Amino acid sequence: MKKPINIVFSDIDGCLLDHHNYQDKAAQAALTWLQKGHFPLVLVSSKTLSEMTELQRKWQLDTPMIIENGSAIAFPKSHYSEKQIEQAYSHGNYWLRALTEKIDTVALLENFQHCAKTFSQMDIEQLMALTDLEAEQARQAQDRLFSDPIYWSGSPQQLAQFKQHCHQLGIKVNQGGRFIHLDNGADKGYAVNKLIELLTQIQPQLNPICSLALGDGENDLPMLKVCDFAAQIASPSHHFPSFSHPNLFRSQQYGPAGWFEAIEYFFSRRQLA
């Protein structure tokens, strides 16, 4: 018999939030169900700490967060002490455990300026137009500590050249739902494994941890790979990234509706609660 899932890791955009209107209505029932069942939900996103703090508040979550595509883990000071987390430092209301060093993305794009632009290179109006975010949300998206997502407007051939350039420098290029993300050793999978390791030390009652991960993009695959159960959420903008897993579910519906579908599948139909 399968052991019950006791922690859920989830991407945000294209999963809990619709990629285009940023609504979460279709996922609300599953969010409420997880909260009532006391199943920890850990947000894992390319979003910034500022952005994710707002969503933690909205969804009434008090769990750690994995920010900027696996660059760091943020532990809320209200529930964790500095002594509990090795190599952590204070940042506002969180203890941050950095997992990577910042990449100079603008310098990497020196020979590709005509076909790519980073968040830091855009003004607020450009970022708002590209993402449909409100002004304050766009400012939060630019409040980056480790990473600088790329909007690619060049050809697939130019992207292949850029990937090769990064590969030679030991930097991996990951395709998210709409933007490109770079990593030099830390990705969502590495961060999830590190958080599981820390949680088993801090909260022994969670051990053994049995995990479910939900994501829609290529940059979510490392996270899905390291968890016991995995859900790929359908997207209206791209096909499912190629992926295999012994306990894989693929939603038929898009975004938050697909997220609800996956939670219902694992916790109700497969009775893994």
C-alpha contacts under 8 A as a table, 3 or more apart, distances in Angstrom:
res1	aa1	res2	aa2	distance
2	K	272	L	7.21
3	K	210	C	7.01
3	K	272	L	7.08
4	P	210	C	6.59
4	P	272	L	4.67
4	P	273	A	5.24
5	I	8	V	7.58
5	I	209	I	7.54
5	I	210	C	4.78
5	I	211	S	5.52
5	I	212	L	6.69
5	I	272	L	5.80
5	I	273	A	6.00
6	N	39	F	5.88
6	N	40	P	7.04
6	N	206	L	7.13
6	N	209	I	6.28
6	N	210	C	5.57
6	N	211	S	6.34
6	N	273	A	7.68
7	I	39	F	5.88
7	I	40	P	5.08
7	I	41	L	6.26
7	I	42	V	7.59
7	I	209	I	7.03
7	I	210	C	6.52
7	I	211	S	5.11
7	I	212	L	6.58
8	V	39	F	7.17
8	V	40	P	6.16
8	V	41	L	4.84
8	V	42	V	6.09
8	V	211	S	5.79
8	V	212	L	4.88
8	V	213	A	5.92
8	V	214	L	7.96
9	F	41	L	5.95
9	F	42	V	4.78
9	F	43	L	5.98
9	F	44	V	6.43
9	F	192	V	7.96
9	F	211	S	7.34
9	F	212	L	6.12
9	F	213	A	4.61
9	F	214	L	6.41
10	S	15	C	7.59
10	S	16	L	7.92
10	S	41	L	7.32
10	S	42	V	6.33
10	S	43	L	5.18
10	S	44	V	5.50
10	S	45	S	7.80
10	S	213	A	5.60
10	S	214	L	4.77
10	S	215	G	6.19
11	D	14	G	7.73
11	D	15	C	6.16
11	D	16	L	7.27
11	D	43	L	6.09
11	D	44	V	4.94
11	D	45	S	5.21
11	D	214	L	6.25
11	D	215	G	5.10
11	D	216	D	7.57
11	D	220	D	7.24
12	I	15	C	5.21
12	I	16	L	4.95
12	I	17	L	5.78
12	I	43	L	6.89
12	I	44	V	7.08
12	I	45	S	6.05
12	I	215	G	7.85
13	D	16	L	6.30
13	D	17	L	4.93
13	D	18	D	6.20
13	D	19	H	5.46
13	D	22	Y	7.57
13	D	45	S	7.89
13	D	177	G	7.61
13	D	255	G	7.87
14	G	17	L	5.58
14	G	18	D	5.11
14	G	19	H	4.85
14	G	177	G	7.16
14	G	215	G	7.73
14	G	216	D	6.24
14	G	233	I	7.52
14	G	235	S	6.77
14	G	254	Y	7.55
14	G	255	G	4.60
14	G	256	P	7.02
15	C	18	D	6.70
15	C	214	L	7.48
15	C	215	G	6.38
15	C	216	D	6.67
15	C	233	I	6.46
15	C	254	Y	7.91
15	C	255	G	4.54
15	C	256	P	5.09
15	C	258	G	7.21
15	C	259	W	5.55
16	L	24	D	5.77
16	L	27	A	6.10
16	L	255	G	6.64
16	L	256	P	4.84
16	L	259	W	6.47
17	L	21	N	7.95
17	L	22	Y	4.92
17	L	23	Q	5.36
17	L	24	D	4.88
17	L	255	G	6.57
17	L	256	P	5.84
18	D	21	N	5.70
18	D	22	Y	4.63
18	D	23	Q	5.38
18	D	24	D	6.58
18	D	255	G	5.29
18	D	256	P	6.16
19	H	22	Y	5.85
19	H	255	G	7.26
20	H	131	T	7.73
20	H	132	D	7.09
21	N	132	D	7.42
24	D	27	A	5.50
24	D	28	Q	6.40
24	D	256	P	5.97
25	K	28	Q	5.29
25	K	256	P	7.33
26	A	29	A	7.22
26	A	256	P	5.17
26	A	257	A	4.92
26	A	260	F	6.90
27	A	30	A	5.55
27	A	31	L	6.27
27	A	256	P	4.78
27	A	257	A	5.99
27	A	259	W	6.32
27	A	260	F	5.15
28	Q	31	L	4.99
28	Q	32	T	6.14
29	A	32	T	5.20
29	A	33	W	6.18
29	A	260	F	7.49
30	A	33	W	4.94
30	A	34	L	6.20
30	A	260	F	5.54
30	A	263	I	6.58
30	A	264	E	7.41
31	L	34	L	5.27
31	L	35	Q	6.32
31	L	59	W	7.77
32	T	35	Q	5.11
32	T	36	K	6.14
33	W	36	K	5.17
33	W	37	G	6.12
34	L	37	G	5.08
34	L	38	H	6.07
34	L	39	F	5.17
34	L	40	P	7.45
34	L	41	L	7.61
35	Q	38	H	5.00
35	Q	39	F	6.15
35	Q	40	P	7.54
36	K	39	F	7.83
40	P	63	T	6.70
41	L	61	L	7.44
41	L	63	T	6.80
42	V	63	T	5.99
42	V	64	P	6.19
42	V	65	M	5.70
42	V	66	I	7.51
43	L	52	M	7.93
43	L	64	P	7.71
43	L	65	M	5.21
43	L	66	I	6.24
44	V	65	M	6.21
44	V	66	I	4.66
44	V	67	I	6.24
44	V	69	N	7.07
44	V	70	G	7.36
44	V	188	K	7.02
45	S	66	I	6.41
45	S	67	I	5.53
45	S	68	E	5.98
45	S	69	N	5.27
45	S	70	G	7.43
45	S	188	K	7.94
46	S	67	I	5.94
46	S	68	E	3.89
46	S	69	N	3.99
46	S	70	G	7.41
46	S	181	H	7.93
47	K	51	E	6.15
47	K	52	M	6.47
47	K	67	I	6.03
47	K	68	E	5.20
47	K	69	N	7.28
47	K	141	A	6.60
48	T	51	E	5.23
48	T	52	M	6.16
48	T	67	I	5.83
48	T	68	E	5.54
48	T	140	Q	6.98
48	T	141	A	5.97
48	T	142	Q	7.75
48	T	143	D	6.51
48	T	144	R	5.75
48	T	145	L	7.60
49	L	52	M	5.13
49	L	53	T	5.88
49	L	67	I	6.08
49	L	68	E	7.73
49	L	74	A	7.75
49	L	143	D	7.95
49	L	144	R	7.76
50	S	53	T	5.30
50	S	54	E	6.73
50	S	140	Q	5.44
50	S	141	A	7.49
50	S	143	D	6.86
51	E	54	E	5.52
51	E	55	L	6.73
51	E	137	Q	7.04
51	E	140	Q	5.48
51	E	141	A	6.33
52	M	55	L	4.99
52	M	56	Q	6.04
52	M	65	M	7.78
52	M	67	I	7.68
53	T	56	Q	5.06
53	T	57	R	6.28
54	E	57	R	5.19
54	E	58	K	6.20
55	L	58	K	4.87
55	L	59	W	6.02
56	Q	59	W	5.32
56	Q	60	Q	5.74
56	Q	61	L	4.93
56	Q	62	D	7.04
57	R	60	Q	4.98
57	R	61	L	6.45
58	K	61	L	7.94
62	D	76	P	6.89
62	D	79	H	7.45
63	T	75	F	7.19
63	T	76	P	7.13
64	P	73	I	6.78
64	P	74	A	5.48
64	P	75	F	4.55
64	P	76	P	6.33
65	M	73	I	5.66
65	M	74	A	5.12
65	M	75	F	6.73
66	I	69	N	7.18
66	I	70	G	5.71
66	I	71	S	7.45
66	I	72	A	5.91
66	I	73	I	4.56
66	I	74	A	6.31
66	I	188	K	7.68
66	I	191	A	6.88
66	I	192	V	7.71
67	I	70	G	5.72
67	I	71	S	6.16
67	I	72	A	5.63
67	I	73	I	6.24
67	I	74	A	7.19
68	E	71	S	5.40
68	E	72	A	7.07
68	E	144	R	7.76
68	E	146	F	6.92
68	E	147	S	6.29
69	N	181	H	7.49
69	N	187	D	5.97
69	N	188	K	5.66
69	N	219	N	7.76
70	G	73	I	7.39
70	G	99	L	7.33
70	G	186	A	5.84
70	G	187	D	4.57
70	G	188	K	4.41
70	G	189	G	7.54
70	G	190	Y	7.13
70	G	191	A	5.13
70	G	192	V	7.89
71	S	98	A	6.25
71	S	99	L	5.29
71	S	100	T	5.48
71	S	101	E	7.83
71	S	146	F	6.36
71	S	147	S	7.53
71	S	186	A	6.06
71	S	187	D	6.86
71	S	191	A	7.45
72	A	96	L	6.59
72	A	97	R	5.47
72	A	98	A	4.27
72	A	99	L	5.11
72	A	100	T	7.20
72	A	191	A	7.23
73	I	96	L	5.78
73	I	97	R	5.15
73	I	98	A	6.54
73	I	99	L	7.66
73	I	191	A	7.22
73	I	195	L	7.34
74	A	94	Y	5.79
74	A	95	W	5.71
74	A	96	L	4.69
74	A	97	R	6.50
75	F	79	H	7.69
75	F	80	Y	6.44
75	F	94	Y	5.29
75	F	95	W	5.04
75	F	96	L	6.40
76	P	79	H	5.78
76	P	80	Y	6.18
76	P	93	N	6.12
76	P	94	Y	4.53
76	P	95	W	6.42
77	K	80	Y	5.10
77	K	81	S	6.20
77	K	93	N	5.66
77	K	94	Y	5.12
77	K	95	W	6.31
78	S	93	N	7.77
80	Y	84	Q	6.75
81	S	84	Q	5.48
81	S	85	I	7.25
81	S	95	W	7.91
82	E	85	I	5.59
82	E	86	E	7.74
82	E	88	A	6.51
82	E	89	Y	7.49
82	E	95	W	6.64
83	K	86	E	7.07
84	Q	202	I	6.30
85	I	88	A	5.77
85	I	97	R	7.53
85	I	198	L	7.22
86	E	97	R	7.62
87	Q	97	R	6.27
88	A	95	W	5.77
88	A	96	L	5.24
88	A	97	R	4.56
88	A	98	A	7.36
89	Y	95	W	5.43
89	Y	96	L	5.34
89	Y	97	R	6.75
90	S	93	N	7.67
90	S	94	Y	6.17
90	S	95	W	4.80
90	S	96	L	6.24
91	H	94	Y	5.37
91	H	95	W	6.04
91	H	96	L	6.46
92	G	95	W	7.98
98	A	101	E	7.71
99	L	186	A	6.13
99	L	191	A	7.30
100	T	146	F	7.75
100	T	184	N	7.08
100	T	185	G	6.84
100	T	186	A	5.90
101	E	146	F	6.70
101	E	184	N	7.90
102	K	145	L	7.59
102	K	146	F	4.51
102	K	147	S	6.05
103	I	146	F	7.13
103	I	147	S	6.51
103	I	148	D	7.98
103	I	182	L	7.78
103	I	183	D	7.74
103	I	184	N	7.71
104	D	107	A	5.55
104	D	108	L	6.54
105	T	108	L	5.02
105	T	109	L	6.36
105	T	118	T	7.57
105	T	147	S	7.81
105	T	148	D	6.37
105	T	182	L	7.99
106	V	109	L	5.21
106	V	110	E	6.58
106	V	118	T	7.05
107	A	110	E	5.24
108	L	111	N	7.67
108	L	166	C	7.68
109	L	112	F	4.88
109	L	113	Q	5.77
109	L	116	A	7.35
110	E	113	Q	5.76
112	F	115	C	5.65
112	F	116	A	6.27
112	F	162	F	7.56
113	Q	116	A	5.50
113	Q	117	K	6.82
114	H	154	G	7.65
115	C	152	W	6.12
115	C	153	S	4.94
115	C	154	G	4.27
115	C	155	S	7.85
116	A	150	I	6.52
116	A	151	Y	5.66
116	A	152	W	4.54
116	A	153	S	5.63
116	A	154	G	6.66
117	K	121	Q	6.27
117	K	122	M	7.20
117	K	150	I	5.61
117	K	151	Y	5.35
117	K	152	W	6.72
118	T	121	Q	5.24
118	T	122	M	6.69
118	T	148	D	5.93
118	T	149	P	5.56
118	T	150	I	4.36
118	T	151	Y	6.09
119	F	122	M	5.41
119	F	127	L	7.12
119	F	141	A	7.94
119	F	142	Q	6.17
119	F	148	D	5.88
119	F	149	P	5.84
119	F	150	I	6.56
119	F	151	Y	7.73
120	S	123	D	7.76
120	S	142	Q	6.31
120	S	148	D	6.60
122	M	125	E	7.92
122	M	126	Q	5.78
122	M	127	L	6.10
123	D	126	Q	5.41
123	D	127	L	6.39
124	I	127	L	5.19
124	I	128	M	6.04
124	I	135	A	6.75
124	I	138	A	6.27
124	I	139	R	6.79
125	E	128	M	5.06
125	E	129	A	6.16
125	E	135	A	7.74
126	Q	129	A	5.17
126	Q	130	L	6.20
127	L	130	L	5.07
127	L	131	T	6.00
127	L	132	D	7.89
127	L	133	L	7.62
127	L	138	A	6.38
128	M	131	T	5.33
128	M	132	D	5.13
128	M	133	L	4.95
128	M	134	E	6.32
128	M	135	A	6.61
128	M	138	A	6.06
129	A	132	D	5.52
129	A	133	L	7.57
133	L	137	Q	5.75
133	L	138	A	5.67
134	E	137	Q	5.24
134	E	138	A	6.10
135	A	138	A	5.09
135	A	139	R	6.31
136	E	139	R	5.08
136	E	140	Q	6.32
137	Q	140	Q	5.04
137	Q	141	A	6.23
138	A	141	A	4.94
138	A	142	Q	6.44
139	R	142	Q	5.18
139	R	143	D	6.42
140	Q	143	D	5.07
141	A	144	R	7.00
144	R	147	S	6.20
144	R	148	D	6.97
147	S	181	H	7.76
147	S	182	L	7.52
148	D	181	H	7.40
149	P	179	F	6.16
149	P	180	I	5.73
149	P	181	H	5.18
149	P	182	L	7.52
150	I	179	F	5.56
150	I	180	I	4.93
150	I	181	H	6.49
151	Y	178	R	7.57
151	Y	179	F	5.25
151	Y	180	I	6.46
152	W	159	L	7.87
152	W	179	F	7.15
152	W	180	I	7.23
154	G	158	Q	6.11
154	G	159	L	6.84
155	S	158	Q	5.18
155	S	159	L	6.31
156	P	159	L	4.96
156	P	160	A	6.17
157	Q	160	A	5.07
157	Q	161	Q	6.41
158	Q	161	Q	5.04
158	Q	162	F	6.27
159	L	162	F	4.99
159	L	163	K	6.13
160	A	163	K	5.06
160	A	164	Q	6.22
161	Q	164	Q	5.10
161	Q	165	H	6.22
162	F	165	H	4.99
162	F	166	C	6.24
163	K	166	C	5.11
163	K	167	H	6.00
163	K	172	K	7.53
163	K	173	V	6.10
164	Q	167	H	4.95
164	Q	168	Q	6.29
165	H	168	Q	5.41
165	H	169	L	6.83
166	C	169	L	5.14
166	C	170	G	6.36
166	C	171	I	4.97
166	C	172	K	6.51
166	C	173	V	7.20
167	H	170	G	5.00
167	H	171	I	5.30
167	H	172	K	6.14
167	H	173	V	7.99
168	Q	171	I	7.46
170	G	184	N	6.46
171	I	182	L	6.58
171	I	183	D	5.70
171	I	184	N	4.71
171	I	185	G	7.61
172	K	182	L	5.64
172	K	183	D	5.26
172	K	184	N	6.24
172	K	185	G	7.95
173	V	180	I	6.87
173	V	181	H	5.97
173	V	182	L	4.80
173	V	183	D	6.74
174	N	180	I	5.76
174	N	181	H	5.09
174	N	182	L	6.06
174	N	183	D	7.76
174	N	218	E	6.53
174	N	219	N	5.24
175	Q	178	R	7.50
175	Q	179	F	6.34
175	Q	180	I	4.72
175	Q	181	H	6.31
175	Q	217	G	6.96
175	Q	218	E	5.41
175	Q	219	N	5.70
176	G	179	F	5.23
176	G	180	I	5.69
176	G	181	H	6.82
176	G	217	G	5.03
176	G	218	E	5.72
176	G	219	N	5.22
176	G	220	D	7.70
177	G	216	D	7.03
177	G	217	G	5.11
177	G	218	E	7.59
177	G	237	S	7.97
181	H	219	N	7.79
183	D	186	A	5.88
183	D	187	D	6.31
186	A	189	G	7.86
186	A	190	Y	5.63
186	A	191	A	6.64
187	D	190	Y	5.34
187	D	191	A	6.19
187	D	219	N	7.86
187	D	222	P	7.01
187	D	223	M	8.00
188	K	191	A	5.10
188	K	192	V	6.07
188	K	219	N	7.36
188	K	220	D	6.56
188	K	222	P	5.95
188	K	223	M	5.09
189	G	192	V	5.13
189	G	193	N	6.22
189	G	220	D	7.83
189	G	221	L	7.64
189	G	222	P	4.27
189	G	223	M	3.81
189	G	224	L	7.26
189	G	225	K	7.15
189	G	226	V	6.08
190	Y	193	N	5.23
190	Y	194	K	6.19
190	Y	222	P	7.50
190	Y	223	M	7.54
191	A	194	K	5.03
191	A	195	L	6.09
192	V	195	L	5.09
192	V	196	I	6.13
192	V	223	M	6.48
192	V	226	V	7.72
193	N	196	I	5.15
193	N	197	E	6.21
193	N	226	V	7.08
194	K	197	E	5.05
194	K	198	L	6.26
195	L	198	L	5.05
195	L	199	L	5.96
196	I	199	L	5.09
196	I	200	T	6.17
196	I	209	I	7.38
197	E	200	T	5.49
197	E	201	Q	6.70
198	L	201	Q	5.21
198	L	202	I	6.17
199	L	202	I	4.92
199	L	203	Q	5.37
199	L	204	P	7.35
199	L	206	L	7.51
200	T	203	Q	5.37
200	T	204	P	5.02
200	T	205	Q	7.72
200	T	206	L	6.33
200	T	207	N	5.62
200	T	208	P	7.70
200	T	209	I	7.62
201	Q	204	P	5.89
203	Q	206	L	5.91
203	Q	207	N	7.70
204	P	207	N	5.37
206	L	209	I	5.64
210	C	227	C	7.63
210	C	228	D	6.13
211	S	227	C	5.25
211	S	228	D	5.22
211	S	229	F	6.26
212	L	224	L	7.84
212	L	227	C	5.82
212	L	228	D	6.04
212	L	229	F	4.58
212	L	230	A	5.63
212	L	231	A	7.67
213	A	223	M	6.63
213	A	224	L	5.30
213	A	227	C	6.13
213	A	229	F	6.41
213	A	230	A	4.97
213	A	231	A	6.22
214	L	220	D	7.93
214	L	224	L	6.85
214	L	230	A	6.01
214	L	231	A	4.68
214	L	232	Q	5.99
214	L	233	I	6.95
214	L	259	W	7.46
215	G	220	D	5.38
215	G	221	L	7.58
215	G	224	L	7.39
215	G	231	A	6.52
215	G	232	Q	5.34
215	G	233	I	5.82
216	D	220	D	6.65
216	D	232	Q	5.34
216	D	233	I	4.72
216	D	234	A	6.35
216	D	235	S	6.66
216	D	240	F	7.30
217	G	220	D	5.33
217	G	221	L	7.20
217	G	240	F	7.68
217	G	241	P	6.73
218	E	221	L	5.54
218	E	241	P	5.71
219	N	222	P	6.92
220	D	223	M	5.42
220	D	224	L	6.34
221	L	224	L	4.98
221	L	225	K	5.97
221	L	243	F	7.28
222	P	225	K	5.10
222	P	226	V	6.56
223	M	226	V	5.58
223	M	227	C	6.64
224	L	227	C	5.53
224	L	229	F	7.43
224	L	230	A	5.18
224	L	231	A	7.35
225	K	230	A	7.43
225	K	245	H	6.96
227	C	230	A	6.59
228	D	247	N	7.13
229	F	245	H	7.98
229	F	246	P	7.95
229	F	247	N	5.08
229	F	248	L	6.30
230	A	245	H	7.19
230	A	247	N	6.19
230	A	248	L	4.90
230	A	249	F	6.35
231	A	248	L	5.71
231	A	249	F	4.71
231	A	250	R	5.68
231	A	251	S	7.39
231	A	262	A	6.36
232	Q	240	F	7.16
232	Q	248	L	7.60
232	Q	249	F	6.34
232	Q	250	R	4.82
232	Q	251	S	6.48
233	I	240	F	7.91
233	I	250	R	6.04
233	I	251	S	5.24
233	I	252	Q	7.79
233	I	253	Q	7.56
233	I	254	Y	6.48
233	I	255	G	6.44
233	I	258	G	5.63
233	I	259	W	6.34
233	I	262	A	7.78
234	A	239	H	7.42
234	A	240	F	6.56
234	A	250	R	7.00
234	A	251	S	5.64
234	A	252	Q	6.22
234	A	253	Q	6.03
234	A	254	Y	4.77
234	A	255	G	6.61
234	A	258	G	6.59
235	S	238	H	5.71
235	S	239	H	6.78
235	S	240	F	7.49
235	S	254	Y	5.24
235	S	255	G	6.43
236	P	239	H	7.88
236	P	254	Y	6.55
244	S	248	L	7.19
245	H	248	L	5.27
249	F	262	A	6.94
250	R	262	A	7.55
251	S	254	Y	7.34
251	S	258	G	5.18
251	S	259	W	7.53
251	S	261	E	6.43
251	S	262	A	6.24
252	Q	258	G	6.46
253	Q	257	A	5.77
253	Q	258	G	4.42
253	Q	261	E	7.48
254	Y	257	A	5.85
254	Y	258	G	4.89
254	Y	259	W	7.85
255	G	258	G	5.24
255	G	259	W	6.21
256	P	259	W	4.81
256	P	260	F	6.19
257	A	260	F	5.15
257	A	261	E	6.20
258	G	261	E	4.80
258	G	262	A	6.19
259	W	262	A	5.18
259	W	263	I	6.30
260	F	263	I	5.21
260	F	264	E	6.08
261	E	264	E	5.21
261	E	265	Y	6.13
262	A	265	Y	4.99
262	A	266	F	6.33
263	I	266	F	5.45
263	I	267	F	5.97
263	I	268	S	7.87
264	E	267	F	5.41
264	E	268	S	5.24
264	E	269	R	6.81
265	Y	268	S	5.65
265	Y	269	R	5.00
265	Y	270	R	6.20
266	F	269	R	6.09
266	F	270	R	4.97
266	F	271	Q	6.46
266	F	272	L	5.99
267	F	270	R	5.90
267	F	271	Q	4.95
267	F	272	L	4.93
267	F	273	A	5.26
268	S	271	Q	4.86
268	S	272	L	7.23
268	S	273	A	7.63
